[in-house]
Amino acid sequence: MSALTVSAADEKRVKGMGFLNNKGTDNFNGRIITVNGKITAAQQRCIAEAAEKFGSGEVVFTTRLTVEVPGIPYDKIEEFQAFIAKEGLVTGGTGSKVRPVVSCKGTTCQYGLLDSYAISEEIHKRFYEGYRKVLLPHKFKIAVGGCPNNCVKPDLNDLGIVGQRIPEFDEDSCNGCKKCAIEKLCPTKAAKVVDGVLEIDKDVCNNCGRCVEKCPFDAIADGTYGFKIYIGGRWGKSVAHGRALRKVFTDKEEALSVIEKAILLFREQGKTGERFAQTIDRLGFENVEAQLLSDDILSRKDEILAAELHLKGGATC
């Protein structure tokens, strides 16, 4: 193994650019942002060529849907960035900031209740790119799940979005069938025929939408699409399950504004070094929820962004 020549200051500098040191060497993993885990064939070819030209010839996929090229020498980092830029690719995804967005394939999945690729790309542009220079108490992870199957575990992220389809039950159309099609197929057992009429327990129903259009008498002919938002999830050495806001949002812009309010709240009221889950525990869930459901924090946006906060940085893992 060759002697190390890269200084700690330079190592820290390039880490902020998305290059993480291969321990014990002067080589680095170049972390390429995929926006939401979806890249073109041309981009894949470019990454493969870059791996052979500048790295070890290998490509590594991360748990956060980014791509890393290992084995890049320190003095080749800028050449590597210029090479992948030809296909619109950039490096990054580190620091006490909004991290790259993770998305499931809800756009094409049979269970998908929202266009997860489209909304995650919008979140990426507005909050990963738009807030890239904004320092936070710690990293802030966002996940978009297309349905309550929760394949990307939205409730284990600082903020998670889950697609919803709220069943619209027409009691007058219900025949109270002894063998109710809705009761039979409901995966959460929220639907039951009681005294000759179907009842849906709202506290049990997860709005998966599988009951919509399944009643032969059109008792549930339609369902309202929406977004459930979880806050305060965390995976790692200390696990925290996120809690859902009480409101299911049926307007996309309103849901996206909650993301922005959560980031602003974390920056303003979080302590350097703590994750969003800890901020919520310290402030109280009901307090945080009330702030996210109002627009007061948005009125202070410029002031919050201009404040000199978290200059030390808090992302230690």
N, C-alpha and C positions, 0 to 999 in steps of 0.2 A: 504494500500500500504506500502510495507516494505521500510525501510530507504535505501538510496542510498549509496553504499560502493565502487563502481568502480570509480577510479580517472579519471580526464579529460585526463591525459596522456595515461592511459590504454584504455580508450574509443577511443581515436584517433588512438592508435596502432592497435586495432582489427578492426577498420573501414578500415584501409589500407589492412586488410586481407579479407574484404568482410562481416564484421559483423556490422550491424547498430543498434544502441541502440533503444530499445522500450521505448519511452519517459516516464520518471517518474519511471523507474524500473531498475534493474540490469540485465535484460534479453535483448537478441539481436536477430535480424533477420539475419540468415545465408544465404547470397546470393550465390546461386550455378550457375555456368556458364554452359549453355547448348550448347555452341559453336555457334549455329545458330537457336535455338529453337527446335531442334530435339534431342530426347534422346531415348534410348532403353527401352524395357519393364522391363528389369532387373534393369536399372537405376531408373526407376519410382518406382519399388518396394523398392529399397534401400532408396530412398528419403522418401517414406511413412513410412518405418520402422524407419528412423532417426528422422522424425517428432514426432513419438510416443515415441521414446526412450529418446530423448534429448529436444524436443520442446513442443509446445502446442497441437500437434496432427493435426495441420492444415498445408496446403501447399498453398502458395500464388504465383501467376504468375504475373510477372512485365510487364510493357509496353515495355521493351527492351528484352523480350523473355528469361529472366533469371527466376529462381525459388527461392523463399525465404521460409525458415522454420522459423517461429516466435517463440519466447518464449524460446530461448536457454540461460541458465544461463551462466554467464561469465566464471565460472570455468569448464564448460563442452565444451567450444569451441574447444579445441584441440582434445578431444575425438570425437566430431562431425565430425571434418575434417578427422580424421583417419577412421571413420566408412564409410563415403561416398567415400573415396579414394579406397575402395575395388572394386568399380565399375567404377573407373577412373574419378570420379567427383571431382571438386575443387571449392573453393570459391574465390571471388574476385569481380572485376568490379567496383571499386571505384577509386576516386582520379583524379588528373589533368593529365590524361593519355589517351591512346587509350582505348575506352570503348568496351564492347562486341558488336559484329556485329549483326545487325538485318537483317533477310532475309524473303522474301515471299516464297511461295511454287511453284515458277516458274518451278522447276524441273518436277513437276507432273501436273501443271495447263495447261488447254487447250490453254491459251494465252501465256504461257511462251516461251521466246525467248533465254533463256540461262539456264544452269544448276545452278540455284541459290544456292542450297544446297552445291554443290561442290565448287563453287567459293567463297561462304561466309566462308566455312570451311578453304579454302586456305588463305583467308584474315585473318581469326582468328589466324591461326598458324603463319603467317608471321608478322602480325602487332599488334594483341592483345598479343599473347604470346611472339613474337620476340621483341616487343618494351615495354614489361611490366615494365621494370625498367627505361624507359625514361620519365623524367618529362617534361610536356608541360605547356604552359601558362594557360590552362584550359582543361576541358574534350574535347575529340575529338570523335564524334560519326559517325559511318559508317553504311549505309544501302544499301542492294542489292535488287533491284526490277527486276522481270523477264520480265516486259513489260511496255509500257507507261501508263498502268492503274494506276501505282504508288501506289499500295496498302500499301506499307510500307513507303510511303512519302519520297523518297530519297532526294527530294529537300528541305526538312526541317531538314536534317542532315548536319553536318559539311562537309561530303563528301558522295555523293550518286551515285550509279551505276545503270543504267537502260538498260535492254536488248533491242536490236534494230534488225530490219531486213529491210535493205534498199532495196526497190523495184528496180529491174533491168528492166527498160522499154525499149522494142524494138519497136521503132516507125514504122519500116517497117512492123511489124506484125499487127499493129493496123488497124482495118477496119472502125473506126469512127462510130460505131453503134449508132443509135439514142437512143436506150435503152442500154447504156453501163453498163455492170455488175460491172465494177470497180467503176465507178462514183456512182452507186446506193449503193454499200456496204461500201464505204469509210467513216469511222466514223468521220473524221475531215473535210470532204468536200474539201480535197486538190486536188482530181482528178475530172477533168471536161473535157468534149469533147468540143473543140473550133475549129471551121472551119473544122470539119470532122476528127480531130485528138485528141487523149487523151493528156491532159497536166496535170502534177503533180506539184503543187506549193510546192517547197522545203521548203519554209518558213512556210508553214502550215502543211505539212506532218510530222507526229511524228514517222515514221518508225515502225508502229505497225505490219507490215507484213501481214495484213489480206487480202490484195489484191493479194498476191502471189499465182499463180496457179488458180486464179479465172476467168481469161479471157479465153473464149472458143477458141480463136485464138492465145493463148500463147504470148500475148503482154507483159505479166509480168509472165514469166515462173519460175523465180527464184528471190532470194533476198539475199543480203550479210548480214550475222550476224555480230553484233558489240556491242559496249558498249558506251553509252552516260554517261558522268561524270558531275555531278553538284557539285559545291563547295560553301561553305558559307551559308548553310541553318542553321536555328536555330528555335526551338520551345520553348515556355516558356513565361516568363514575357515580353520579347521583341522578337517579331517574325521577322525572316528574311527569305525570299525565296532565295534558292540557284540559282545560274546562271550556265547554261550549258557552258562547254568549246566548242569552235567552231568546234573542231574536233571530229568526231565519230570514235572511235578506233576499228579497226577490228582485232587487235592482242591482245590476252589476256595479255601477258607479258608486253606489252607497257601500257595497261590500269592499270595493277597492279603497274607498276613503277610510274605512276602518283600519286597513293595513297602514296607511300613512299616519293615522292618528296613533296607532300602536308604536310605530317607530319614533314618532315625535315624543310620545309619553316616555318611552324607554330612555331616550336621550336626555330629556329634561329631568326626570324624576328617578332614574336609575343611578345607582352608585357604581363608580368605576370598578370593574372586576366581577360584578354580579350578573348572572343571566336574568332574562326577562321573568322566568319563573320565580326567582328570588325577589325581584322588584314587586311582583304581584303579591307574593306572600307578605311582604313587608307593608305594602300599602293597603292590602285587603282586596279580594276579588271584586266585591260589590262596588268598591270605590273606583277601581280600574274600569270595570264594565260601564259604570255610569259615565265616565269620561269618554270612553270609546263610542258611546251611543249619543253623545252630544257633540256639538261642533266648537266648543269653547277652545279646545287645544289647537284647532286649525287657525283660529284667530291670532294665535301667538306663534305661528309657524316661522315667520322671519326672525323673530326674537330668539326662538329656540335654536334655529340653525346657525345664528350668528354668535351664540354664546360659546366661550372658550371652555369646553367641557371635555373630559376624558382624554386629555392630551397625553397621558401616560400610556393608555391602552390597557385593555383588560383581557384579551384573548390569550389565555395561558395554555390552552389545549384545543 
